[in-house]
């Protein structure tokens, strides 16, 4: 995705009132050094981009995954 900020702005506009945008992603650096998928996941900078501009952000970690509930 080239412009993540624009994408997230469009999602906020498309959500119905009271809607929730759910994102489930890997967290960068949570896999073992030997795991070939170690490079997957959301970085702290990407998490900041994802969560800025929402009125409410809730998150929960599930091992290597992070779940976000974002409300406009």
N, C-alpha and C positions, 0 to 999 in steps of 0.2 A: 504494500500500500504506500503510495508516494506521499500523500499529504494526510497524515493521521489526525492532525488538528481539525482539518476541514471535514473529514469523515465523522469525527465525534460530534462536531457542530451539527452536521446533517442528521445524525441519529437523535440528538436532543430535539431537533425540530420535528422529527417524524413520530416521536413517542406520543401516545395519547396522554391526556392529563392523568396524572397519578401513575403513569407507566414506569417500568423498571427496565433498564438495559443490563443484562447479565453478561459477564465476561468470565470465562474460566481459562486460565493460562498457566503454563509452567513458570516457575520462578528461576531466573538465571542463577547458576552456581549451586543449585541444590543437589545435583546428581554427583555421583562418584567421579573422581578424576579419570578413571578408566572407561567410563560410559561414553560410547560414541555420540550420544545425544546430549552431552554436557552443554553444548553451545546453545541449546534451545532455551527459550524462556524470556520473560519480561525483565528488563533491567530496571534499576531504580529510576533512571531518567525517563524511560518509557512509562513506568507506573505513574510518574508525576504528570506526564502528558495525558494519560488515560483518565486520571482522577480530577484534573483541574476543570473548573467550569460547571461542576455538578453541585446541586444544592445539598445533597446527601450522598455520602459514599460509605458503604459498609464492605468489609472484606473479611475473609476467613482463609486460613492456610490449611491445606490438606496434604501433608508430606511435600511433594515437589510441586503441587498445584496451589494457586491462589484463586479464589472466587470473589468477584466484585459484583455488588448490587449498586447500580448508579441511578440516581433519581434527578431529573432536570429541576 
